[in-house]
Amino acid sequence: MAEIEDAIERADRESFTRQPPKTLQARINFLMKQLKTTKAVAQEIGVSQRSVERYRKGERKHPPKAIAERIDAAVRQRWQPQVRKRRQQQAAATGGITVETRARFGYTAPVGTTDDGRFRRLTVHLPPTYAQRLFNARDAGASDQQMRQIIAEGFKDVYFQDGGARATGLSDVTLNDIDYLDLDY
């Protein structure tokens, strides 16, 4: 999975108001409520229908690690969708999004200034328009590079140009070599 998409997923998980089910049996029962049949659950997590039935009855309590991770991912993906959606709508409408990163920023600048990219550690609150663009891009299946560009444009406007108060000749900010990236909304 891409770095930006991972960061959005982490931010979504932080918005949970209740924790997802802990036990294997409870997770399988939750998936059964969502997907309706043991066959659909089995296809989702990549096991046989009979294995799902065993997990559901409690006959098997410890699936292999890879399967346990797939079960966990399937549950978290479906857990509290309204809470996640509400938080994203709030970020896109009024709250904005805070991006914390350590990455190499490069940019095109006028003659006489440096345009050498260098590592910076930044925590910047981007306005709601950038949050909306980022969520729309993710929902449309945008690549990691396209989502990086949206964040880079936000950094250009908010951090480098300070809303038009400085560095007006600056253009084409790029976000490369991401050491880490975290989002909060």
N, C-alpha and C positions, 0 to 999 in steps of 0.2 A: 504494500500500500504506500502511497505517496506521503511525504512529510507533512504537507499542509492538511491533507485529508486526515492523517493521524491526529494532528493537533485539534482539528474540529471534533473528531470523535472523543478525544480526551475532554474537551470542553463540554460536550454533550453529556458525558458520564458524570461530570461534576455537578450537572444541573438536576440529577435525580433527587427527588424529595424522599424517596424510600429506596432502600437497597433491593436489588433483585434477589430472587430466591437463592438460598445457599446450598441446599442439598440437591443431589442429582435427581432424586424422585420429584422434588418440587419443581425443578427446572424443566424436566420432561413434561410434567403436568401443565406447566405454563405454556410450553410450546404446543401441547395438545389443544389447549384452549384457543391458541392463535391460529394454528394450521388445520385443526379439526380432525385429521386422521393420522394413524400411526404411519401409514405409507408416506404421507407428506412430510412428517417429522423425520422419518428415516432418510428420505431423499435430501432433506435440508442439511442433516448432519453427516451424511455419508456412511450410514450403517444399514444393516438389514432391518426389516420390519419386526422381526422376532426380537432383535436386540432392544429395540425401542420398547416393546412389550415387557421385556425383562427389567429394563431400567424403571419403567413405570410401576411395576409391581414391587420393586425393591429386591428382586432376585439377584440383580447385579448392581453393585454399589460403587465399583471403581473401574470406570472405563479406561482404556489406554489414554495417555496424556494428549495425543493429537485429537482424539475424539472429544475428550473433556474440554479442550480449548475451542473446538467447533461448537459444542453445546453452549459454552459460555458466550461465545460471540453471537450466536443466534438469539439467545435470551437478551443480551444487552442491546442488540439491534432493535428488538421489539419492545423493550421495557420502557414504559412511560412515554410514548410518542407525543402525547399532548403536552407534557411538561417541556420536552425538548423543542417542540414546535413553537410553543408560547415564548420560550426564552429566545429563540432565533428571531421571531417576529418582533420582540421587544428590542433586540439589538439592532435589527434592520430599520426599525421605525424611530426609536428615540435614544437608545443607549449606546450604540456603537460597539466597537470591539477593541480589546486591548491585545496588542501583539508584543510578545517579549521574544527576542531572538539574539543570537550571536551568529553573524554571517558576514560574508564579504560583500560589501556594497560597491558597485561600480556605477559610473555615470558619465554622461557626456556633458562637458562644461565648456564655456567660452575660452578662447585663446588667452594664455597668461595665467590660467589657474590649473590646478592639478586635477586630473581625472583618473588617477591611479586608484584602483580598488583596494580597500583595506578592510580588515575585520573590525567590526563594531559590535558592541553589546548595547542593544536598544530596547527600551520599553516605551511604546508609543500607543496612545489611545486614538484610534481612527474613527472618524465620524460614521454615522449610520449608513450613509450611502455606500461606503466600502464594505460594510458588513453585508448589506443587501446584495451587492455585486458578487461577493465571495460565495454566499449561500446559493445564489442563482447559478453561478458557474459550477459549483459542486453538483447541484441537482441536475444540471444539463450534461454532466459527465466530462467536464473540462479536465485537461491534463494538469499535472502538478506545475508545469512551467507556466501555464495560463493563470493559475491561481497565485503563483509567485509574483507574476506581473501586476496583478491587482493590488497585492500587498505592497509591492515596490512603488506603485503609483501613489498609494496612500502615504508611505514614508516620504516620498518626494514632496507632496503637498503639505503634510503636517510637520515633519521633522526638518527636512532640508530647506524648504522654502518658507516655513513658518506662516503658511496661509497667504503667501504673496509678499511678505514683508522683507524677504532677503533672497539671495541666490536666484533672481528672476531669470537669468540666462541658462539655468540648469535644465537639462532634459534627459530623458531616457535613463532613469535610475534602474539598475538591475540588482537582483538579489541572488547571490551565488554562494556556493560552498557553505550551506547552512550547517552550523555546528549543532544548534538546537533551536526549536521554535515552539512557542506555547501560545495558545489563544485563550482569552477569557471574555465572556459576555454575559 
